[in-house]
Amino acid sequence: MEKLKQYLRFYNKYGPCALVAGGSDGLGGAYAEALARRGLNLILIARRKDKLEETAERLREKYSVDVITLAADLADYEKTKEMITELLSERKPNFSIGLLVYNAAFAPIGLFENTSEEHLCAAAAVNVKAPLLLSKVLSAPMIQNKRGGIVLMSSLAGSQGSPNLAAYAATKAFNAVLAEGLWKELKPHGIDVIGCCAGAILTPGYQQAEKSKPAPGTLPAKDVAEKTLKALGKGPIFVPGGLNKFARFLFTRILSKKTAINIMSKNTGGLS
């Protein structure tokens, strides 16, 4: 009964619909399921239409929610915005967006000197431009409605320079700082903003990139999604997992930047 009340409060604050960018599988799929469990209708955006439809059909059947899928490359913000704007222009009450979860990310892995300009541009477009501008576009009706929420995925990698993930880590630092600023600015309008600084997450992409055993503090995607949604409204930055909280405190408050970067290098050097 208590969980039902919590879900109802969540729906009243952030419903009736959530847009999940990067919502086909992995962490995005876990967010989609956690939100469907709370009764929210969904707009899921990702590149792979087959994965989107698979996730959407499963959630429709399991939770009896409405789900719209948009197959789009978030590196092309203009096209993505066009698709969202067209959808919103239809003014479907069930798809009034009260929550943005920006989970999509592009992570060039490897030495900076070997990373192509194309991959660097994609990282900036997907990880910086799209969450920044979608937050702008979707927060406007939230401001009018005096309620809503924004979840931006950052990373522990963005707490300091992360060799072998230099560009990705820099973009994730951007998202954390953006979340902090928006948390303060949008709070008077009844809008909750949170930046999730997660450690390693057990997703298909991570398991493919990580050749050795999972890093310490690695969490299942469903745990990260649930914990982050429960933390929404409680502060600008959330770090899921006790070990990860300790690591971020250690890296940002205790250790010198030089030491923190050297330690991070040992954890990211095995990615390929």
NORTAGI-V506779 format. One record per residue. RES is the residue in one letter. SS is DSSP state (H for helix, E for strand, L for the rest). NEAR is the number of other C-alpha atoms within 8 Angstrom. D_FIRST is the distance of its C-alpha to the first C-alpha in whole Angstrom. Layout:
BEGIN
RES_SS_NEAR_D_FIRST ; RES_SS_NEAR_D_FIRST
END
This chain:
BEGIN
M_L_4_0 ; E_H_5_4 ; K_H_6_5 ; L_H_7_5 ; K_H_8_6 ; Q_H_8_9 ; Y_H_10_10 ; L_H_9_11 ; R_H_8_13 ; F_H_10_14 ; Y_H_12_15 ; N_H_8_17 ; K_H_9_19 ; Y_H_14_20 ; G_L_15_20 ; P_L_15_21 ; C_E_15_23 ; A_E_17_24 ; L_E_12_27 ; V_E_16_27 ; A_E_13_31 ; G_L_13_32 ; G_L_17_29 ; S_L_13_30 ; D_L_11_29 ; G_H_12_29 ; L_H_14_27 ; G_H_14_27 ; G_H_11_26 ; A_H_12_23 ; Y_H_14_22 ; A_H_12_22 ; E_H_9_20 ; A_H_11_17 ; L_H_12_18 ; A_H_13_18 ; R_H_8_14 ; R_L_10_13 ; G_L_11_15 ; L_L_13_18 ; N_E_15_22 ; L_E_16_24 ; I_E_13_28 ; L_E_17_29 ; I_E_15_32 ; A_E_16_35 ; R_L_8_38 ; R_L_9_37 ; K_H_10_37 ; D_H_6_36 ; K_H_9_34 ; L_H_17_32 ; E_H_9_32 ; E_H_8_31 ; T_H_11_28 ; A_H_12_27 ; E_H_8_27 ; R_H_8_25 ; L_H_13_22 ; R_H_11_23 ; E_H_8_23 ; K_H_6_20 ; Y_H_9_18 ; S_L_7_20 ; V_L_12_20 ; D_L_8_24 ; V_E_11_26 ; I_E_8_30 ; T_E_11_32 ; L_E_11_35 ; A_E_10_37 ; A_L_11_39 ; D_L_9_40 ; L_L_12_39 ; A_L_8_42 ; D_L_9_44 ; Y_H_11_42 ; E_H_6_44 ; K_H_8_43 ; T_H_11_39 ; K_H_9_39 ; E_H_8_41 ; M_H_9_39 ; I_H_8_36 ; T_H_8_38 ; E_H_8_39 ; L_H_8_35 ; L_H_10_34 ; S_H_6_37 ; E_L_6_36 ; R_L_8_33 ; K_L_7_31 ; P_H_6_28 ; N_H_8_25 ; F_H_13_27 ; S_L_11_27 ; I_E_13_27 ; G_E_14_24 ; L_E_13_24 ; L_E_14_27 ; V_E_13_27 ; Y_E_12_30 ; N_L_12_30 ; A_L_12_34 ; A_L_8_36 ; F_L_9_40 ; A_L_8_41 ; P_L_11_45 ; I_L_9_45 ; G_L_10_49 ; L_L_9_52 ; F_H_8_52 ; E_H_4_55 ; N_H_6_55 ; T_L_11_52 ; S_L_6_53 ; E_H_6_53 ; E_H_6_51 ; H_H_9_48 ; L_H_11_48 ; C_H_8_48 ; A_H_10_45 ; A_H_16_43 ; A_H_10_44 ; A_H_13_43 ; V_H_14_40 ; N_H_15_39 ; V_H_12_40 ; K_H_10_41 ; A_H_12_38 ; P_H_12_35 ; L_H_9_38 ; L_H_8_38 ; L_H_9_35 ; S_H_10_34 ; K_H_8_36 ; V_H_7_36 ; L_H_10_32 ; S_H_9_32 ; A_H_8_34 ; P_H_7_32 ; M_H_14_29 ; I_H_13_31 ; Q_H_6_32 ; N_H_7_28 ; K_L_9_28 ; R_L_13_25 ; G_E_16_24 ; G_E_13_24 ; I_E_13_27 ; V_E_13_26 ; L_E_15_30 ; M_E_14_30 ; S_E_13_33 ; S_E_13_34 ; L_H_10_35 ; A_H_13_38 ; G_H_17_39 ; S_H_11_39 ; Q_L_11_43 ; G_L_11_45 ; S_L_13_44 ; P_L_11_47 ; N_L_12_47 ; L_L_14_44 ; A_H_10_46 ; A_H_11_45 ; Y_H_13_42 ; A_H_15_41 ; A_H_10_43 ; T_H_13_41 ; K_H_14_38 ; A_H_13_39 ; F_H_10_39 ; N_H_15_36 ; A_H_16_34 ; V_H_8_37 ; L_H_9_36 ; A_H_14_32 ; E_H_13_33 ; G_H_8_36 ; L_H_10_33 ; W_H_14_30 ; K_H_8_33 ; E_H_7_34 ; L_H_12_31 ; K_H_11_29 ; P_L_7_31 ; H_L_8_30 ; G_L_10_26 ; I_E_15_26 ; D_E_13_25 ; V_E_18_27 ; I_E_17_27 ; G_E_15_29 ; C_E_15_28 ; C_E_14_31 ; A_E_13_30 ; G_L_13_32 ; A_L_10_33 ; I_E_12_30 ; L_E_11_31 ; T_L_10_31 ; P_H_7_34 ; G_H_7_36 ; Y_H_10_36 ; Q_H_10_37 ; Q_H_7_40 ; A_H_8_41 ; E_E_11_41 ; K_L_9_43 ; S_L_5_43 ; K_L_5_39 ; P_L_8_36 ; A_L_7_37 ; P_L_5_35 ; G_L_10_32 ; T_L_10_31 ; L_E_11_28 ; P_E_9_26 ; A_H_12_25 ; K_H_10_22 ; D_H_8_21 ; V_H_13_23 ; A_H_12_21 ; E_H_10_18 ; K_H_9_19 ; T_H_11_21 ; L_H_7_19 ; K_H_6_17 ; A_H_10_20 ; L_L_12_21 ; G_L_8_22 ; K_L_5_22 ; G_L_10_26 ; P_L_11_29 ; I_E_11_29 ; F_E_11_26 ; V_L_10_28 ; P_L_13_25 ; G_L_8_26 ; G_H_7_28 ; L_H_8_31 ; N_H_13_31 ; K_H_10_31 ; F_H_8_33 ; A_H_8_36 ; R_H_11_35 ; F_H_9_36 ; L_H_9_39 ; F_H_13_40 ; T_H_10_40 ; R_H_7_41 ; I_H_7_43 ; L_L_9_45 ; S_L_7_48 ; K_H_9_47 ; K_H_6_50 ; T_H_8_48 ; A_H_11_45 ; I_H_12_46 ; N_H_8_48 ; I_H_8_45 ; M_H_12_43 ; S_H_11_46 ; K_H_8_46 ; N_H_8_43 ; T_H_11_43 ; G_L_8_47 ; G_L_9_46 ; L_E_10_44 ; S_L_7_46
END
